[in-house]
Amino acid sequence: MVALVRGDERIRGQPLAASTRYLVLGRGDRCALLEVEIGPGRMHQIRVHLAAIGHPLVGDARYGAVDPDLPRQALHASELRLELDGSPLIGRAPLPADLVALCAARAIDVGALER
């Protein structure tokens, strides 16, 4: 599933364009594992957009609700793509142990991340 939603960040009262695309990689007990792509980036964009469609991040006290199983937001940059001096630069990081454990506790298979 891919969706686009509009942000609500404003400059001088005018909304700024922001889009967020997401793909559901797995579903579990009261939550889902998503792959998210943003462009152009705005402060709190992923958090605001997911909360706006009724699906806040697990552990997001500002836009959702705290979660007893995770003392932080369930948000992780598994891949960042930048361009440096005209050359692509890609950084990757595996899912941290606390998020792997949360997925296991919520019956979500993280195998979709191993592509």
Backbone bond lengths (Angstrom), bond angles and torsions (degrees), N, CA, C in turn:
res aa  C-N    CA-C-N  psi(-1)  N-CA   C-N-CA  omega(-1)  CA-C   N-CA-C  phi
1 M - - - 1.439 - - 1.523 108.04 -
2 V 1.303 117.41 133.07 1.455 122.63 176.27 1.513 107.72 -125.05
3 A 1.325 117.22 136.33 1.459 120.75 -179.21 1.511 110.07 -140.37
4 L 1.306 116.15 151.01 1.453 122.87 173.97 1.512 108.04 -118.10
5 V 1.312 116.44 134.58 1.454 120.49 176.77 1.514 108.46 -132.22
6 R 1.313 116.49 158.47 1.456 120.69 -176.35 1.518 110.90 -100.20
7 G 1.319 116.35 139.48 1.454 121.69 178.30 1.510 111.44 -82.44
8 D 1.338 115.95 174.84 1.455 119.26 -179.67 1.524 112.33 -126.57
9 E 1.323 117.45 17.26 1.454 120.44 177.25 1.529 108.32 -68.10
10 R 1.323 116.97 142.14 1.462 120.17 -174.57 1.529 111.95 -132.91
11 I 1.314 115.52 148.29 1.458 123.42 169.41 1.515 106.28 -125.50
12 R 1.319 116.60 123.17 1.459 122.27 -177.66 1.529 111.58 51.65
13 G 1.337 116.58 40.08 1.452 120.92 176.21 1.513 115.55 81.91
14 Q 1.335 118.19 -5.04 1.463 121.41 -178.69 1.533 110.34 -100.60
15 P 1.336 117.97 132.93 1.470 119.16 178.14 1.523 110.83 -66.86
16 L 1.321 115.82 145.23 1.456 122.35 174.82 1.519 108.94 -97.96
17 A 1.313 116.23 140.06 1.461 119.98 178.91 1.527 109.71 -68.25
18 A 1.299 115.95 137.23 1.464 122.02 176.17 1.520 107.51 -156.37
19 S 1.315 116.76 135.50 1.459 119.28 177.84 1.525 109.60 -127.31
20 T 1.307 114.71 147.35 1.461 122.29 178.46 1.520 107.61 -133.37
21 R 1.300 115.80 127.09 1.470 120.97 175.90 1.519 107.41 -111.91
22 Y 1.321 115.10 141.26 1.461 117.65 176.78 1.511 110.55 -140.31
23 L 1.319 114.43 153.31 1.451 123.30 178.76 1.522 106.61 -129.25
24 V 1.314 117.42 129.02 1.468 121.20 178.77 1.531 107.99 -79.85
25 L 1.334 115.71 117.44 1.463 121.31 -179.58 1.518 112.34 -93.56
26 G 1.323 116.38 -25.74 1.454 120.93 -179.97 1.516 111.00 -166.52
27 R 1.325 115.72 150.82 1.462 121.16 178.75 1.520 108.58 -121.88
28 G 1.335 115.19 145.61 1.451 120.12 -179.70 1.510 111.06 -145.86
29 D 1.319 115.39 -156.45 1.454 123.06 -178.27 1.532 110.37 -70.01
30 R 1.318 117.15 102.35 1.468 124.97 176.60 1.522 114.50 63.68
31 C 1.324 119.13 17.26 1.459 120.49 177.60 1.525 110.44 -159.26
32 A 1.319 115.18 170.74 1.461 121.29 179.71 1.520 108.87 -140.29
33 L 1.317 115.61 153.67 1.455 122.75 175.54 1.520 106.90 -97.18
34 L 1.338 116.94 125.41 1.456 122.06 -176.14 1.516 111.68 -118.41
35 E 1.324 115.41 149.71 1.453 122.37 164.65 1.526 104.57 -103.85
36 V 1.325 117.61 127.26 1.459 121.72 -173.42 1.519 109.63 -123.11
37 E 1.328 115.60 138.59 1.463 121.62 175.21 1.524 108.11 -129.25
38 I 1.325 116.19 130.16 1.455 119.95 -179.11 1.527 110.75 -117.38
39 G 1.306 115.48 159.92 1.449 121.52 173.33 1.505 108.75 179.55
40 P 1.258 122.28 135.27 1.462 126.83 -26.10 1.518 110.40 -68.21
41 G 1.307 116.89 154.83 1.457 120.90 -175.05 1.515 113.92 -76.07
42 R 1.306 115.85 137.32 1.467 123.94 174.75 1.527 107.87 -128.29
43 M 1.322 116.54 155.76 1.459 120.68 -179.88 1.532 110.53 -58.90
44 H 1.307 116.69 130.55 1.470 123.99 177.99 1.532 112.56 63.12
45 Q 1.322 118.74 17.99 1.467 122.06 -172.15 1.526 113.49 -54.16
46 I 1.300 118.12 -51.51 1.462 120.61 -178.23 1.525 109.89 -61.92
47 R 1.318 116.03 -45.87 1.463 121.07 -178.88 1.525 111.56 -61.70
48 V 1.324 117.04 -45.82 1.469 121.61 -178.25 1.522 110.63 -66.53
49 H 1.316 117.53 -46.24 1.465 120.34 -176.98 1.521 112.23 -65.11
50 L 1.329 117.69 -43.61 1.460 119.10 179.32 1.528 111.44 -66.51
51 A 1.325 117.43 -39.34 1.467 120.30 176.49 1.534 110.46 -64.17
52 A 1.331 117.08 -37.09 1.466 121.02 -178.21 1.526 112.67 -64.08
53 I 1.330 117.15 -28.36 1.470 119.44 178.65 1.531 111.49 -97.87
54 G 1.340 115.60 12.71 1.463 120.11 174.50 1.513 115.73 85.02
55 H 1.335 117.36 16.97 1.460 121.43 -179.11 1.523 110.47 -133.44
56 P 1.350 117.27 70.94 1.469 119.64 -178.35 1.524 112.08 -68.23
57 L 1.326 115.45 159.78 1.459 121.05 176.55 1.518 110.68 -62.93
58 V 1.314 116.10 142.33 1.456 120.88 172.28 1.532 106.82 -61.85
59 G 1.325 116.36 132.37 1.461 121.35 177.25 1.516 115.59 81.86
60 D 1.327 119.17 7.51 1.465 122.11 -178.85 1.527 110.18 -90.14
61 A 1.324 116.15 97.92 1.467 121.18 -176.74 1.530 112.51 -68.12
62 R 1.309 117.96 -28.00 1.472 120.26 -176.88 1.522 112.99 -79.47
63 Y 1.313 117.68 -44.68 1.461 121.41 -175.09 1.521 113.82 -111.16
64 G 1.301 117.67 -3.07 1.458 120.42 -178.77 1.501 110.30 -140.67
65 A 1.302 116.11 -112.27 1.462 120.80 178.95 1.522 108.56 -154.65
66 V 1.315 116.32 149.21 1.462 119.89 176.01 1.519 108.57 -67.14
67 D 1.305 115.87 158.17 1.460 121.21 -178.81 1.519 108.21 -129.71
68 P 1.336 117.64 129.36 1.471 119.48 -178.15 1.524 113.31 -64.30
69 D 1.328 117.75 -19.52 1.462 120.74 -178.37 1.527 113.35 -87.35
70 L 1.341 117.84 -7.56 1.463 120.04 -176.39 1.525 109.57 -149.96
71 P 1.332 118.28 118.65 1.464 121.17 -177.49 1.530 113.50 -83.78
72 R 1.325 117.82 19.11 1.469 122.16 179.56 1.513 109.23 -152.46
73 Q 1.318 116.34 178.23 1.457 120.28 176.80 1.528 109.75 -73.12
74 A 1.311 115.97 141.51 1.468 120.86 177.79 1.528 108.56 -85.66
75 L 1.316 114.74 67.49 1.460 121.87 -178.04 1.518 107.69 -132.20
76 H 1.333 116.64 130.26 1.462 121.17 -176.46 1.524 109.43 -145.36
77 A 1.309 116.98 130.89 1.464 122.02 175.92 1.530 108.05 -86.78
78 S 1.314 116.37 96.61 1.462 119.95 -179.20 1.521 111.61 -79.67
79 E 1.339 116.49 -22.41 1.457 120.45 178.23 1.515 109.80 -151.51
80 L 1.326 116.08 132.97 1.462 122.61 174.77 1.519 107.65 -123.82
81 R 1.325 115.96 133.73 1.461 121.36 178.58 1.521 109.33 -119.59
82 L 1.320 114.99 125.22 1.451 121.70 179.39 1.522 108.76 -132.72
83 E 1.316 115.38 166.81 1.454 119.81 172.96 1.512 107.09 -119.51
84 L 1.328 116.80 128.66 1.445 122.83 -178.85 1.522 108.64 -126.61
85 D 1.309 116.36 117.58 1.467 122.19 -178.20 1.526 111.86 52.42
86 G 1.334 116.51 40.31 1.457 121.55 177.71 1.514 115.05 81.18
87 S 1.321 117.38 -1.30 1.466 120.80 -179.83 1.521 109.77 -111.17
88 P 1.340 116.84 139.87 1.462 118.86 178.17 1.528 111.09 -69.58
89 L 1.307 114.70 141.54 1.455 121.95 176.74 1.523 106.61 -127.75
90 I 1.326 116.71 121.03 1.462 121.11 -177.21 1.522 108.63 -123.12
91 G 1.324 115.09 127.36 1.460 121.27 176.39 1.522 109.48 -115.86
92 R 1.327 117.12 137.83 1.465 121.53 179.87 1.523 109.85 -129.17
93 A 1.320 115.52 147.37 1.466 121.43 177.82 1.523 108.23 -143.67
94 P 1.329 117.41 136.20 1.468 120.25 178.93 1.530 110.96 -69.66
95 L 1.306 115.41 161.15 1.459 121.44 176.95 1.531 108.73 -62.17
96 P 1.343 118.01 128.86 1.472 120.26 -179.82 1.530 111.88 -63.52
97 A 1.321 114.94 155.89 1.463 121.42 -176.11 1.524 113.04 -56.76
98 D 1.344 118.34 -37.46 1.463 119.19 -178.85 1.524 111.79 -67.20
99 L 1.340 117.33 -32.88 1.467 119.70 177.42 1.525 111.89 -78.32
100 V 1.319 117.38 -32.41 1.472 120.81 173.51 1.523 108.95 -62.37
101 A 1.337 116.49 -44.20 1.468 120.83 179.60 1.526 111.26 -65.03
102 L 1.324 117.44 -40.03 1.463 120.83 178.13 1.526 110.30 -62.81
103 C 1.329 116.95 -43.85 1.466 120.33 178.30 1.527 110.63 -61.76
104 A 1.310 116.91 -42.86 1.468 120.41 178.84 1.526 110.48 -62.35
105 A 1.335 116.96 -42.56 1.468 120.99 179.88 1.526 111.70 -65.61
106 R 1.324 116.68 -27.67 1.469 121.70 -179.18 1.531 112.20 -99.68
107 A 1.320 117.66 12.07 1.471 123.87 176.98 1.524 113.01 60.89
108 I 1.333 116.43 41.78 1.459 121.65 176.09 1.511 108.56 -109.90
109 D 1.315 116.73 125.99 1.459 122.98 178.45 1.522 108.61 -79.37
110 V 1.327 118.08 118.90 1.466 121.33 179.50 1.532 111.52 -87.80
111 G 1.309 117.75 7.11 1.459 121.36 178.97 1.520 112.75 -60.02
112 A 1.332 118.02 -25.02 1.465 121.46 179.19 1.523 111.41 -64.13
113 L 1.322 117.02 -19.84 1.463 120.50 -179.77 1.520 112.29 -79.67
114 E 1.305 116.97 -17.60 1.467 121.48 -177.61 1.522 110.68 -91.81
115 R 1.345 114.37 73.25 1.469 119.55 -179.80 1.492 110.50 -103.69
